[in-house]
Amino acid sequence: MGGVMLFQWVVWVCGASLFALMIGLLVRAVVRAARRPAPLHSAAERLQREAPLPPAIDAQLRELNDLKQRGVIGEAEYETRRAALIHTP
């Protein structure tokens, strides 16, 4: 009878240890994922995102923003025109 009780304790301790180990590994994975920087998809995309806009396009964007703030154009038209200006080669 004593041997069965000892076996149950060994099984319980092993199970609890395994559970704690799994929780620890999960927490470690979450912390490491949070520290990882955002991926850069390509060098060309990064350069395009970081490059300043030409002065002419910048002026047009400011004018477009002014039209939107005055209520001359709506949000949808603003987004359409803005996308066209930014993506113009």
Sequence and secondary structure as in RCSB ss.txt:
>XXXX:A:sequence
MGGVMLFQWVVWVCGASLFALMIGLLVRAVVRAARRPAPLHSAAERLQREAPLPPAIDAQLRELNDLKQRGVIGE
AEYETRRAALIHTP
>XXXX:A:secstr
 HHHHHHHHHHHHHHHHHHHHHHHHHHHHHHHHHHS      HHHHHHHHS   HHHHHHHHHHHHHHHHTSS H
HHHHHHHHHHHT  
